[in-house]
Amino acid sequence: MRRLPAPLLVVTDRKQAAAALERVAEAAFAGGCRWLSVREKDLAPEDLAALARTVAALGRPMGATVTLHGEAAAGLAAGLDGVHLPAGGDVASARALLGPGALVGRSVHAAVEAASAAAAGADYVIVGPVFATASKPGYGPALGLEGLGAAARACPVPVVAIGGVDAANAAACLAAGAAAVAVMGGVMRAPDPAAAVAALLAAMRPTAA
């Protein structure tokens, strides 16, 4: 089983960002983010590639993994470390294009979908929404920690929890079986993205007995 780059995945949305996305990403890396995925699906391919390259260049000195929420070809064009596919995305085709070293994930919304994505060759799955979320309303009812746990038990690859995740519930997601959590609005909208990332990471850190 492939290890995830980090326990926290920051997903971008420049329309929610409190500042220019490049500055938000730079601050997130400074706060400890070591896995970021560029999710800007409305951009033209050349603009998306340019933005993704800029963000990747900011994260590279920190040792961060930068992936793309979108098509495998776009991730390849931008020279990123992998792609995250939407629900139903073709994992096998992405793997064939990007090669064995790329990180390939897929979104799922139920335990059975998680198992299917793993069988198709995904390195990980993002499961959600776990809680109600303002960033992506309309993606179905919240699964809750029980639904997250069911997906984690059904899936032989790491599960990433998304949807309403914050510093108050991130540790509970890990306890339920998630290998990592993904956050969008909580970092994008934060007046201090570095502090927001640091708080999330601290909340997930095991405490001494």
C-alpha positions as CSV (number, residue, x, y, z in Angstrom):
1,M,0.0,0.0,0.0
2,R,1.3,3.4,-1.0
3,R,1.8,5.9,1.8
4,L,0.1,9.3,1.5
5,P,2.4,12.4,1.2
6,A,1.0,13.9,4.4
7,P,-1.9,13.6,6.9
8,L,-3.4,16.9,5.6
9,L,-4.4,17.7,2.0
10,V,-5.2,21.3,1.2
11,V,-7.4,21.7,-1.8
12,T,-7.5,25.1,-3.6
13,D,-10.3,27.3,-4.6
14,R,-9.2,30.8,-5.7
15,K,-12.8,32.1,-5.6
16,Q,-12.9,31.5,-1.9
17,A,-9.4,32.5,-1.2
18,A,-8.8,35.5,1.0
19,A,-5.9,36.6,-1.1
20,A,-4.3,35.7,-4.4
21,L,-4.1,31.9,-4.6
22,E,-0.3,31.9,-5.0
23,R,0.0,33.8,-1.7
24,V,-2.5,31.5,0.1
25,A,-0.6,28.5,-1.2
26,E,2.8,30.0,-0.1
27,A,1.4,30.6,3.4
28,A,-0.1,27.1,3.6
29,F,3.3,25.6,2.8
30,A,4.9,27.9,5.4
31,G,2.4,26.6,8.0
32,G,3.3,23.0,7.3
33,C,1.2,21.9,4.3
34,R,3.1,19.2,2.5
35,W,0.3,18.0,0.1
36,L,-1.8,20.5,-1.9
37,S,-4.1,19.8,-4.8
38,V,-4.9,22.6,-7.4
39,R,-8.7,22.5,-8.0
40,E,-9.5,25.3,-10.4
41,K,-11.8,23.6,-12.9
42,D,-13.1,26.7,-14.6
43,L,-9.7,27.8,-15.9
44,A,-8.6,27.3,-19.5
45,P,-6.0,24.5,-19.8
46,E,-3.1,26.8,-20.4
47,D,-4.0,29.1,-17.5
48,L,-4.5,26.1,-15.2
49,A,-1.2,24.7,-16.2
50,A,0.6,28.0,-15.5
51,L,-1.1,28.4,-12.1
52,A,-0.3,24.8,-11.2
53,R,3.4,25.2,-12.1
54,T,3.6,28.4,-10.0
55,V,2.1,26.7,-7.0
56,A,4.3,23.6,-7.5
57,A,7.4,25.8,-7.6
58,L,6.4,27.4,-4.3
59,G,5.9,24.0,-2.6
60,R,9.0,22.2,-4.1
61,P,11.5,23.9,-1.7
62,M,9.4,22.6,1.2
63,G,9.3,19.1,-0.1
64,A,5.6,19.3,-0.7
65,T,3.6,17.1,-3.1
66,V,1.4,19.1,-5.5
67,T,-1.3,17.4,-7.5
68,L,-4.2,18.4,-9.7
69,H,-7.9,17.9,-9.2
70,G,-8.8,17.2,-12.9
71,E,-7.7,15.3,-16.0
72,A,-4.6,13.3,-16.1
73,A,-3.4,15.0,-19.2
74,A,-3.6,18.4,-17.5
75,G,-1.6,17.1,-14.6
76,L,1.0,15.8,-17.0
77,A,1.1,19.1,-18.9
78,A,1.7,21.0,-15.6
79,G,4.4,18.6,-14.5
80,L,2.7,17.8,-11.2
81,D,3.1,14.8,-8.9
82,G,-0.2,13.3,-9.7
83,V,-3.9,13.8,-10.2
84,H,-7.2,13.5,-8.3
85,L,-10.0,12.2,-10.4
86,P,-13.8,12.9,-9.9
87,A,-16.2,10.1,-8.9
88,G,-16.2,7.6,-11.7
89,G,-12.9,8.9,-13.2
90,D,-10.8,6.4,-15.2
91,V,-8.0,5.4,-12.8
92,A,-6.5,2.9,-15.2
93,S,-6.2,5.5,-18.0
94,A,-4.7,8.0,-15.7
95,R,-2.1,5.5,-14.5
96,A,-1.2,4.5,-18.0
97,L,-0.6,8.2,-18.9
98,L,1.2,9.3,-15.8
99,G,3.2,6.1,-15.0
100,P,3.6,4.1,-11.8
101,G,5.3,6.9,-9.9
102,A,2.4,9.3,-10.0
103,L,-0.1,9.7,-7.2
104,V,-3.6,8.9,-8.5
105,G,-6.7,9.3,-6.4
106,R,-10.5,9.3,-6.9
107,S,-13.5,10.9,-5.1
108,V,-16.1,8.5,-3.7
109,H,-19.3,9.0,-1.7
110,A,-19.9,5.5,-0.3
111,A,-18.1,2.4,0.9
112,V,-18.8,0.4,-2.2
113,E,-17.4,3.2,-4.4
114,A,-14.2,3.2,-2.3
115,A,-13.6,-0.5,-2.8
116,S,-14.2,-0.1,-6.6
117,A,-11.8,2.8,-6.9
118,A,-9.1,0.8,-5.0
119,A,-9.7,-2.2,-7.3
120,A,-9.2,0.0,-10.3
121,G,-5.8,1.0,-9.1
122,A,-6.3,4.2,-7.1
123,D,-3.5,5.0,-4.6
124,Y,-6.1,6.5,-2.3
125,V,-9.7,7.8,-2.2
126,I,-11.3,10.9,-0.9
127,V,-14.5,10.2,0.9
128,G,-17.2,12.8,1.7
129,P,-18.8,14.8,2.6
130,V,-18.2,13.6,6.1
131,F,-19.8,16.6,7.7
132,A,-22.0,19.4,6.3
133,T,-19.8,21.8,4.3
134,A,-20.2,25.3,3.0
135,S,-17.5,24.9,0.3
136,K,-19.3,22.2,-1.7
137,P,-23.0,22.1,-0.9
138,G,-25.2,19.7,-2.9
139,Y,-22.8,16.7,-2.8
140,G,-25.3,14.6,-0.9
141,P,-26.0,14.0,2.7
142,A,-23.2,14.0,5.2
143,L,-21.8,10.5,5.8
144,G,-20.8,11.2,9.4
145,L,-18.0,9.4,11.2
146,E,-19.8,6.1,10.9
147,G,-20.0,6.3,7.1
148,L,-16.4,7.4,6.9
149,G,-15.4,4.4,9.0
150,A,-17.4,2.0,6.8
151,A,-15.6,3.3,3.7
152,A,-12.2,3.0,5.5
153,R,-13.0,-0.6,6.4
154,A,-14.1,-1.5,2.9
155,C,-11.1,0.1,1.2
156,P,-7.7,-1.5,1.0
157,V,-6.0,1.9,0.2
158,P,-5.8,5.0,2.3
159,V,-9.0,7.0,2.8
160,V,-9.0,10.8,3.0
161,A,-11.9,12.5,4.7
162,I,-13.4,15.7,3.2
163,G,-16.3,17.9,3.9
164,G,-16.7,20.1,6.9
165,V,-13.4,19.0,8.4
166,D,-11.7,21.4,10.8
167,A,-9.4,21.5,13.8
168,A,-12.3,20.4,16.1
169,N,-13.1,17.2,14.3
170,A,-9.9,16.2,12.3
171,A,-8.7,13.9,15.0
172,A,-12.0,12.1,15.1
173,C,-11.8,11.5,11.3
174,L,-8.4,9.8,11.9
175,A,-9.8,7.8,14.8
176,A,-12.7,6.6,12.5
177,G,-10.2,5.2,10.0
178,A,-9.1,8.0,7.7
179,A,-5.4,8.1,6.9
180,A,-5.7,11.9,6.2
181,V,-8.1,14.8,6.0
182,A,-8.7,17.3,3.2
183,V,-9.6,20.9,3.8
184,M,-10.6,23.6,1.3
185,G,-12.5,26.6,2.7
186,G,-11.0,26.5,6.2
187,V,-7.6,27.3,4.7
188,M,-8.7,29.3,1.6
189,R,-10.9,31.7,3.6
190,A,-8.6,32.0,6.6
191,P,-7.1,35.4,7.2
192,D,-3.9,33.6,8.2
193,P,-3.6,30.4,6.1
194,A,-0.3,29.4,7.8
195,A,-1.9,29.5,11.2
196,A,-5.0,27.6,9.9
197,V,-2.7,24.8,8.6
198,A,-0.6,24.7,11.7
199,A,-3.8,24.4,13.9
200,L,-5.1,21.5,11.8
201,L,-1.8,19.7,12.0
202,A,-1.6,20.3,15.7
203,A,-5.1,19.0,16.2
204,M,-4.2,15.7,14.5
205,R,-0.9,15.2,16.3
206,P,-1.1,12.4,18.9
207,T,-0.9,13.7,22.5
208,A,1.5,12.1,25.0
209,A,-0.2,9.8,27.5
